[in-house]
């Protein structure tokens, strides 16, 4: 395909970029329906997700012939949307406004704003091999982030062969979870970065490597700017995802903090020094991820089970400091759309090995050398409840073919523990909070463009300290595309 393939929109709200971006749960649901049915490649845990491989498979696949109606409907929606969004030589503009009486405590894949108010305007364009987006906005500030002016989601991307090189501010979601991602999620704001990633997921032609099946890879170097004890720390991420067997997806990732004020800085030496244990401590702060997702379709029903392990030390079998995430999600046709039920459990009380032996309190996201930890502008880069926390979530959703969707979610959050000597950025003292959230997303087509409305209402029985007591809150978001 001559053009950079891939953009994102919220249901009917179109925008131009080389990827489907983090934030649209309905699009993600459709893509996973197709992957579970074997219609497209099962490489879906690394967002932003390039459109190239998805559209190639949908254009050439005959796997839809024997699929149930709800799978064919999902294919139709994804293909129509993708083909519309990869059109080149168009100028798109947009406006987003989000207001909340209280920001959400738990931020899932499709989370809304991070503060009580934010607004931004954007202009974007897609040419044959180049994509450009300028987004400028403002927001209410918090104790961990005093920057009111936002360039979030601005970038320039250039395609070179089957790779795209990007500079700017992109939101990542690495992992199979719907509610949480342990190492890299949308919980924190995007940082400035330079990245290179693969566009198409075609397998290797070499017989020695073709066994890994369709695959995706991404490498980026970001800058943790803003107020920090170690100013201008570099943040390096690498992820490889592959589909070695039908229905099975595996992801391997490493994220690293290095350099910054007060630290030695030999990037090449420090990055390849992966050994980090009590007998040999390196000069970086590292996390290693193992993601496994298995999905399968049974006629009118599809199910996925998934796990994610995050190791604060490189070796997953000894002194690993491992956090865990487990989940199961199922889809089925419901009325004129798709119903989905998800149960997910995330646990950042680190253990001594991958299998959960012993506990290492205060270990996750903290580091004695980099005392800011794996955080950016007051928020954890991965799991939104920070260190020593557990989250059990149950979610039911209904997505109509027309584009509107409805979700009900229950969260049981245990935030921090008395043994967490390193502290927790969410709460000043351990607390247990139960949250019930209802959300509606609704697209509208109007003469001048498209509008997407989101409304969420939440009730919780307690709050992170020093606040306390029950809380009812509401949030509304409106997005215009012209």
Steps between C-alpha positions, in 0.01 A plus 500: 500500500652829395367701789583465864213277605332584823306760688270522791157635578248473777229295332404728211746776589783477246860617528821432309796312647700187422323299769177421677570677827431423863154588629230343281366186671247429225766498230718277715207265557439469124869434432514229767184338364673473161828377651325236711317372191824479301394765250802726576835447669484447874749776585284737702667578836723789390321832454516723297413222255599551132219473249719357224484130590131517597391650169724266300346194662144632468554578132642156417337267751235246403462398864175698530303260284415260783493752784190589703323824428647692795855428377413618150345814647818567698705451181277742313536769767876464529559494125274797427659699774854408406453570129343838577781596735795413276384740232781744433526874421228602743512759775310401815431716801353413836401636839473306827356623830486286815363605840463296818382577850771252610741311270467122486699305758545205263604576139431225248595472133221744405557747785386859467672806653766500772385818673189700574524679163698479180446623148705485181484573130682304232587516132626192316580379151610179327708493181639204307781427747468774764254571781485819705288594798515816709295494819494796737302517822470603862403326821459541872821410679564268793759460774719276283464694175507879478509516120174653380590521129474164320651370177373148572439284188696733272750328268657472159540153344698394193468163330818332374427162347309290752599722791376834630721747687315730736581802711253650745265410783321164461294304751598132534317198638718190526320188611180296469305665783182701450514675838873509577842466337790443738795678338364746245145635477297816454506575874778757466516768233707418190864609510704643209656211307669383183383157385527244224244226452399241243187566292408161358495180705605266218707199617868451421571322174803325649425140605702562815273783617169439325385287794427810708219587257368856457697741716527862608787695654543848640792694651489852643706741707302744711585785735354518851501878522323715757575526869702197615777423743701367204424759231465395135522127556494294179231234469564224247239246388521193278222252428470194279164332442448184296238240409681161484187283505138565403316680783823551703669839540819563698657834587845573644591850611765693688482857631801681646576821685855626446718812514346814651658747742714339767540173309772346289410502134648251256184408306632206296688340787215554745232366265675172422586441868182305568621316811352653813494305826634543855846381387514732199300823484507691174470875450145494363148439622345221292171320455448187293158385380362164388150514347301194390157505343299205368170548320259271326165529322218248544244585231296776668734546796865601540718504809848623587712423806811700573782558746766766541809475720715806573845437647680789667825301473601325180497142623137380539594196710705647786462835680274604212269751670211376285158666473212302350191557286242235406183529297228329303261664257221360283295633205175391346237650266234685696193657336642723223856509630760330720494436873823457696570392859848543651655404834850629572733496801819707534745470791806723549606342831826367357606138553844337506439304182263468207284243680412724794727375779545742789441875490722804442294792631559842347708352219283561193563833320758603763879497478768601748711652222218681315291623789231649270431143390312393188277807508444809289345829608357354820351181350619145465597409144325163534246381758293800606482403870880503532704278732368233739143512367243251381205555268216263416273621218181363349369665183196442279464689173265516205609644167234560234573474129392864472806602707359589842618296799408451865723375783457415867814436707563402861845549655626371833822690565746435783740792473839460674575293810629574853827328404560735204787708638564665162156661494233529232430804278123436497435491876675622813392190695364157406132502407241266347261657249204348314398683182195457276515677163245531218601645163333582169680584173293642217608615150311753291537608138420866435523723193836650594669181617474239772442513874574240764342529845609312812329508839614318815358487850682349798423415862770389744489418870832661598782712361881502498645670805506769628140519369245253629136406476271406213500696175268538203649653185420564136706558186410614151710516185416638159718460193446681169661405167476731200 
